[in-house]
Amino acid sequence: MATLEEDNRRGAWRAALACMVTLAVAMGLGRFAFTPMLPIMLHEGKLELQGGGLLASLNYLGYFVGAVSCAFIQAKHATMVRGGLVATAALLLGMGLLHSFTAWGALRTAAGVMSAWVFVFASGWGLRRLAETNAPALGGVIYTGPGIGIAVTGLLGGAVGRWGSEAGWIGFGIVAVVLIAVIWHVFDDGAAPGLAGAAAPAMPPTAAESASARHDAIWLVALYSLAGFGYIITATFLPVIARHALPGSLWPDYFWPLFGAAIIPGALIGARAPTHWDNRLLMAAAYALQAAGVILSVVWPTIVGFGIGSLLLGMPFTAITLFAVREARRLRGNQAAGLIGYATAAYGVGQILGPLFAAPLAQRTGSFAVPLLVAGAVLAAGSMLFVVVWTRSRRPAAA
């Protein structure tokens, strides 16, 4: 007969793996399948670069709206996850079945909303399950999902794209349906915790602590938006950029899945960072890695340069989110949901602005060099500012 500990261990892994697959579908397929499909649609003449940038920004606008709306949704977590997954599959199929730019814009916007809903509610559901089963370290497994999904879409995109973008989108939709069917029954218990969890009573902070926490919260939201802007230009246009720099090479199709594969160890390592390490310094290091990855594709536009750049950009991708959530919980405890929502919304604003800034400039100049250098500089500035904020917090308060 299985012991309670064994049951908990199995339950924890079941929840973690289900959430991992869920994020792979919602983020890797629903949100980021557009990246490997964009060069195919450009080659077919169905899109121009500026139109591709607009569709990307509409998706990120949907993500922003979805993230903000999570604070007001009272539905059960399991219900939101299931509904968001079904909608994601339908929207992927719709990209292959519908053929107007207006329809694509509506589909990509809706896909952004669904990816935000699924990300937030699956994270809340999964992390609570891991806490209940005394397995919080498996949180890293959950956040490998986006990387796995991105790697899969990158590898499949080049293959199914040979039959055209319509077949590619429909193929992604079918893959999503199969994966959803596998994990569907995991989300059937109906026990949906609130976004903030059960708040335990706590002593009210002193006036100085409250002022310091408010100051740090403002900086967290502001600097988290820089991460959204800094990575998204590469994350949206990487195959296009690589094909332009390496004409005739087969390698450009592999840099995007390499980016996704790098997310996996980054998420696992990030989840195991000791809790006494300062989250601001961890985010400063992660931003610096991403800045190096973005700039490397400009200063060293070779197979090796793009390969190392993809690794440096991907490894901190979900680790940054983990550290930001951890910092929000440090500042607000069990009442961190509102701050997490504001930070996620700020991140979404950065994502919206990135393609809108980069695509028209690249189309006019014929190069992504300037947008990428700006993105790298933004990430580097964010890294330095996190160090500044941390340094100031170490100074003793004035008497």
Order of alpha helices (4+ residues) and beta strands (2+ residues): alpha-alpha-alpha-alpha-alpha-alpha-alpha-alpha-alpha-alpha-alpha-alpha-alpha-alpha-alpha
